[in-house]
Amino acid sequence: MKVVIAGSAKLQTEIGQWVEYWNNQPSCEVLDQPKKIPTENFEQIYPEVYRGFYKNIPEADIFFVANENKDDIIGYIGASTFAELNFAIAQKIVNQKNIKIILAHLPAPEVHCYNEVALWLKLGWINEILN
């Protein structure tokens, strides 16, 4: 199964742990994950990284949100990760893509998209939460 991992690129240690976790699951292969982009040429590299990431989401069997704790917020989901999560859900509900959407953690109520995530869980658009 092909896995795309979303989350904050600033949490490279945690992302690396999740890449290892998924690559060690039977028949799983990580297609893409958040990458740290050097600040000195960020604007030149970012568009291609972003485009490539979005191209891989429709190819995935599993879309995993590595929403680790960040800035003292439990289950942090930032704007970019929320957009990617929306895109994965759109694949599921508009294109009938059989994609399993999994969160690492239930986000804290102070996460801006908490209400949407709670609704999507209730609707079954997000399949499960690991922790």
C-alpha positions as MATLAB code, in Angstrom:
seq = 'MKVVIAGSAKLQTEIGQWVEYWNNQPSCEVLDQPKKIPTENFEQIYPEVYRGFYKNIPEADIFFVANENKDDIIGYIGASTFAELNFAIAQKIVNQKNIKIILAHLPAPEVHCYNEVALWLKLGWINEILN';
ca = [
       0.000    0.000    0.000;
       1.223    3.460   -0.889;
       1.324    5.975    1.971;
       1.533    9.762    1.859;
       2.387   11.420    5.165;
       1.283   15.003    5.854;
       2.319   17.234    8.734;
       4.581   20.078    9.729;
       7.891   20.087    7.873;
       9.405   21.668   10.987;
       8.943   18.369   12.852;
      11.464   16.348   10.823;
      12.374   14.012   13.715;
       8.747   13.018   14.243;
       8.106   12.744   10.492;
      11.142   10.457   10.198;
       9.735    8.216   12.925;
       6.423    7.966   11.089;
       8.188    7.190    7.788;
       9.992    4.347    9.553;
       6.734    3.163   11.149;
       4.861    3.012    7.823;
       7.759    1.506    5.897;
       7.846   -1.282    8.500;
       4.142   -2.106    8.083;
       3.487   -5.115    5.839;
       3.127   -4.131    2.191;
       3.443   -0.380    2.909;
       5.687    2.081    1.111;
       5.897    5.821    1.856;
       5.532    7.780   -1.394;
       5.961   11.236    0.078;
       6.292   13.149    3.309;
       6.925   16.723    4.451;
      10.384   17.864    3.446;
      12.484   20.575    4.982;
      13.322   23.160    2.327;
      16.405   25.347    2.764;
      15.441   28.933    3.538;
      18.018   30.449    1.179;
      16.165   29.216   -1.934;
      12.766   28.371   -0.435;
      10.672   30.217   -3.016;
      12.442   28.518   -5.917;
      12.100   24.967   -4.524;
       8.737   25.157   -2.741;
       6.437   25.167   -5.822;
       7.898   21.921   -7.200;
       7.857   20.195   -3.801;
       4.265   21.326   -3.245;
       3.163   20.232   -6.720;
       4.844   16.834   -6.324;
       3.230   16.277   -2.941;
      -0.259   16.988   -4.306;
       0.382   14.686   -7.291;
       1.154   11.835   -4.886;
      -2.012   12.134   -2.785;
      -4.311   10.617   -5.473;
      -1.786    7.783   -5.855;
      -1.957    6.899   -2.152;
      -3.905    4.102   -0.526;
      -3.320    5.699    2.886;
      -3.152    9.404    3.674;
      -1.636    9.777    7.129;
      -1.631   13.035    9.062;
       1.335   13.097   11.446;
      -0.255   15.768   13.606;
       2.222   15.786   16.432;
       2.294   18.275   19.283;
       3.670   21.638   18.201;
       3.928   24.929   20.056;
       2.302   23.270   23.098;
      -0.779   22.338   21.056;
      -1.821   18.679   21.120;
      -2.409   17.164   17.683;
      -1.478   20.340   15.820;
      -2.803   20.687   12.264;
      -1.591   23.781   10.428;
      -3.138   25.467    7.410;
      -1.091   23.565    4.806;
      -1.743   20.191    6.413;
      -5.444   21.022    6.665;
      -5.492   21.877    2.942;
      -3.790   18.562    2.139;
      -6.279   16.723    4.359;
      -9.117   18.458    2.487;
      -7.620   17.342   -0.819;
      -7.408   13.721    0.369;
     -11.016   13.848    1.553;
     -12.059   15.320   -1.798;
     -10.416   12.328   -3.508;
     -12.544   10.083   -1.330;
     -15.923   11.803   -1.626;
     -15.759   13.329   -5.120;
     -13.653   10.801   -7.014;
     -14.727    7.759   -4.956;
     -11.039    7.026   -4.336;
     -10.604    4.165   -1.902;
      -8.148    6.067    0.289;
      -7.853    5.427    3.998;
      -7.349    8.659    5.948;
      -5.701    8.300    9.335;
      -4.669   10.850   11.969;
      -1.868   10.278   14.431;
      -3.771   12.109   17.186;
      -7.131   13.708   17.805;
      -6.406   17.439   17.655;
      -7.005   19.573   20.718;
     -10.133   21.769   20.660;
      -7.947   24.877   20.227;
      -6.723   23.616   16.828;
      -8.526   25.812   14.295;
      -9.892   22.877   12.274;
     -11.016   20.840   15.298;
     -14.737   21.105   14.474;
     -14.213   19.995   10.871;
     -12.038   17.062   11.933;
     -14.639   15.995   14.498;
     -17.366   16.165   11.834;
     -15.276   14.236    9.298;
     -14.647   11.531   11.876;
     -18.376   11.310   12.548;
     -19.095   11.092    8.799;
     -16.455    8.371    8.375;
     -14.330   10.438    6.009;
     -11.422   10.081    8.441;
     -11.056    6.400    9.129;
      -9.175    6.293   12.409;
      -6.850    7.878   14.921;
      -3.753    5.935   15.982;
      -3.206    7.562   19.400;
];
